[in-house]
């Protein structure tokens, strides 16, 4: 038996610098912290007859997902090609009969992922990812998190009660790291899960949080909860389904629209020019919990010749005052809220074909989504921009997975 130990380099032109940087030291990367983390997931199997430790099976799933595996079968296929040195590093047991380290079978992977405590897996991985982001921020000075909160329906998965599985997650806007995720109970919807998500996010005392939410969460209960938490604030879009709040905000903002905006952001991309203009005002006499400011953000898209193509106007409310959030800050946070769609949901749908995945048994859909969140967050921590290309490179040389799993 031989152990492979090499440094593979991608032959794909234009491969991300993060992937290329890991080619030299990937096999020797220290993944002990992540392995220890996965070992904290509660074991549900009886001690007798276990072929592999639970933490090892979960680590194999992380490697497979980083390599682009989309379902149980693909995870097992990638696992079967993991070399002996990697299996040894991840904690595989030695098989004296076959004289090698064994990888988990497809049936075992299915059994584990459908029965594992996916909620605890989400809690543990989210807490760890936030801790990694906290390390990057450093210990000096105050820490402020801007968190985009949104739900995602797994259209290919279903349940007996509600036909589809819905997950509700929180993502750091700047880095695109998912720090919390909960499964929405079948008998309700995501608007009822804000408290559960906030409790799962491991925010420490003294850290500031700005939670950005779409119009589905524009209600007094959510605003009262977020605005009432120490050092927490909300930024919520308002639509006409809340007629009183929308009317009061519009009455304040309408006189301002004829003047110069407090902030203008411009972007040239895909052959068009996008402009975001923002007006803000103090929210005097507006009947909404903890409200401090109202804002109007106007987005215009023009062709390179100046022809107007589309124009959208959004009204927003926030509990953060002008002394801590200027018009430029508000404009930036409102725009980047939709990064959760581009940095997470879109990638999960295109790279991992999540909406086509018909996993439904037990906690399987949530567990698979947890590994996708963890994998995309690990790639984001190494500043990878092209996730699809990165998964293809890792699939060709699975040693690279250890580079992204290392801390």
ChimeraX attribute file (.defattr): number of C-alpha atoms within 10 A of each C-alpha:
attribute: neighborCount
match mode: 1-to-1
recipient: residues
	/A:1	6
	/A:2	8
	/A:3	11
	/A:4	12
	/A:5	14
	/A:6	14
	/A:7	16
	/A:8	20
	/A:9	16
	/A:10	19
	/A:11	9
	/A:12	10
	/A:13	6
	/A:14	9
	/A:15	16
	/A:16	18
	/A:17	12
	/A:18	18
	/A:19	24
	/A:20	16
	/A:21	14
	/A:22	21
	/A:23	18
	/A:24	15
	/A:25	16
	/A:26	24
	/A:27	22
	/A:28	16
	/A:29	18
	/A:30	17
	/A:31	18
	/A:32	14
	/A:33	13
	/A:34	18
	/A:35	19
	/A:36	13
	/A:37	16
	/A:38	20
	/A:39	17
	/A:40	14
	/A:41	21
	/A:42	14
	/A:43	15
	/A:44	11
	/A:45	14
	/A:46	7
	/A:47	9
	/A:48	6
	/A:49	7
	/A:50	9
	/A:51	15
	/A:52	16
	/A:53	16
	/A:54	21
	/A:55	22
	/A:56	23
	/A:57	23
	/A:58	23
	/A:59	23
	/A:60	26
	/A:61	27
	/A:62	26
	/A:63	27
	/A:64	30
	/A:65	27
	/A:66	31
	/A:67	26
	/A:68	25
	/A:69	25
	/A:70	22
	/A:71	22
	/A:72	22
	/A:73	15
	/A:74	17
	/A:75	24
	/A:76	22
	/A:77	15
	/A:78	20
	/A:79	24
	/A:80	16
	/A:81	12
	/A:82	18
	/A:83	18
	/A:84	19
	/A:85	16
	/A:86	22
	/A:87	20
	/A:88	16
	/A:89	16
	/A:90	20
	/A:91	17
	/A:92	23
	/A:93	16
	/A:94	14
	/A:95	11
	/A:96	8
	/A:97	6
	/A:98	8
	/A:99	9
	/A:100	17
	/A:101	17
	/A:102	20
	/A:103	22
	/A:104	19
	/A:105	17
	/A:106	17
	/A:107	11
	/A:108	15
	/A:109	20
	/A:110	18
	/A:111	16
	/A:112	20
	/A:113	22
	/A:114	21
	/A:115	16
	/A:116	22
	/A:117	19
	/A:118	25
	/A:119	18
	/A:120	16
	/A:121	22
	/A:122	27
	/A:123	21
	/A:124	19
	/A:125	24
	/A:126	27
	/A:127	19
	/A:128	18
	/A:129	20
	/A:130	21
	/A:131	15
	/A:132	15
	/A:133	16
	/A:134	14
	/A:135	10
	/A:136	10
	/A:137	13
	/A:138	10
	/A:139	9
	/A:140	6
	/A:141	7
	/A:142	10
	/A:143	14
	/A:144	15
	/A:145	19
	/A:146	21
	/A:147	26
	/A:148	27
	/A:149	25
	/A:150	24
	/A:151	22
	/A:152	17
	/A:153	17
	/A:154	23
	/A:155	15
	/A:156	17
	/A:157	21
	/A:158	18
	/A:159	13
	/A:160	8
	/A:161	10
	/A:162	12
	/A:163	14
	/A:164	15
	/A:165	22
	/A:166	24
	/A:167	21
	/A:168	21
	/A:169	28
	/A:170	28
	/A:171	29
	/A:172	22
	/A:173	22
	/A:174	15
	/A:175	15
	/A:176	24
	/A:177	28
	/A:178	30
	/A:179	29
	/A:180	29
	/A:181	30
	/A:182	24
	/A:183	23
	/A:184	20
	/A:185	15
	/A:186	14
	/A:187	7
	/A:188	11
	/A:189	14
	/A:190	21
	/A:191	17
	/A:192	14
	/A:193	20
	/A:194	22
	/A:195	13
	/A:196	15
	/A:197	21
	/A:198	19
	/A:199	12
	/A:200	21
	/A:201	18
	/A:202	18
	/A:203	16
	/A:204	8
	/A:205	8
	/A:206	11
	/A:207	13
	/A:208	17
	/A:209	19
	/A:210	21
	/A:211	25
	/A:212	25
	/A:213	24
	/A:214	19
	/A:215	16
	/A:216	14
	/A:217	20
	/A:218	22
	/A:219	16
	/A:220	12
	/A:221	16
	/A:222	20
	/A:223	22
	/A:224	16
	/A:225	17
	/A:226	23
	/A:227	22
	/A:228	14
	/A:229	11
	/A:230	12
	/A:231	15
	/A:232	18
	/A:233	25
	/A:234	24
	/A:235	29
	/A:236	24
	/A:237	22
	/A:238	25
	/A:239	17
	/A:240	11
	/A:241	11
	/A:242	12
	/A:243	11
	/A:244	13
	/A:245	20
	/A:246	19
	/A:247	14
	/A:248	16
	/A:249	26
	/A:250	16
	/A:251	11
	/A:252	18
	/A:253	20
	/A:254	11
	/A:255	9
	/A:256	16
	/A:257	13
	/A:258	8
	/A:259	8
	/A:260	11
	/A:261	18
	/A:262	15
	/A:263	18
	/A:264	18
	/A:265	14
	/A:266	13
	/A:267	11
	/A:268	13
	/A:269	9
	/A:270	8
	/A:271	10
	/A:272	17
	/A:273	19
	/A:274	20
	/A:275	18
	/A:276	22
	/A:277	20
	/A:278	27
	/A:279	24
	/A:280	26
	/A:281	19
	/A:282	18
	/A:283	22
	/A:284	13
	/A:285	10
	/A:286	19
	/A:287	13
	/A:288	19
	/A:289	18
	/A:290	21
	/A:291	23
	/A:292	18
	/A:293	22
	/A:294	29
	/A:295	26
	/A:296	27
	/A:297	24
	/A:298	19
	/A:299	19
	/A:300	17
	/A:301	20
	/A:302	17
	/A:303	15
	/A:304	13
	/A:305	9
	/A:306	10
	/A:307	11
	/A:308	13
	/A:309	12
	/A:310	11
	/A:311	13
	/A:312	10
	/A:313	12
	/A:314	15
	/A:315	23
	/A:316	23
	/A:317	28
	/A:318	28
	/A:319	25
	/A:320	22
	/A:321	16
	/A:322	16
	/A:323	6
	/A:324	7
	/A:325	15
	/A:326	15
	/A:327	21
	/A:328	18
	/A:329	14
	/A:330	25
	/A:331	24
	/A:332	16
	/A:333	22
	/A:334	23
	/A:335	14
	/A:336	18
	/A:337	24
	/A:338	18
	/A:339	20
	/A:340	24
	/A:341	16
	/A:342	13
	/A:343	21
	/A:344	21
	/A:345	17
	/A:346	15
	/A:347	20
	/A:348	20
	/A:349	14
	/A:350	12
	/A:351	16
	/A:352	20
	/A:353	15
	/A:354	25
	/A:355	15
	/A:356	14
	/A:357	18
	/A:358	14
	/A:359	22
	/A:360	19
	/A:361	15
	/A:362	16
	/A:363	18
	/A:364	23
	/A:365	26
	/A:366	28
	/A:367	23
	/A:368	24
	/A:369	20
	/A:370	24
	/A:371	23
	/A:372	25
	/A:373	28
	/A:374	24
	/A:375	26
	/A:376	22
	/A:377	25
	/A:378	25
	/A:379	25
	/A:380	20
	/A:381	20
	/A:382	18
	/A:383	15
	/A:384	20
	/A:385	15
	/A:386	13
	/A:387	20
	/A:388	16
	/A:389	19
	/A:390	23
	/A:391	26
	/A:392	16
	/A:393	25
	/A:394	24
	/A:395	21
	/A:396	14
	/A:397	19
	/A:398	25
	/A:399	27
	/A:400	31
	/A:401	30
	/A:402	24
	/A:403	26
	/A:404	26
	/A:405	25
	/A:406	16
	/A:407	15
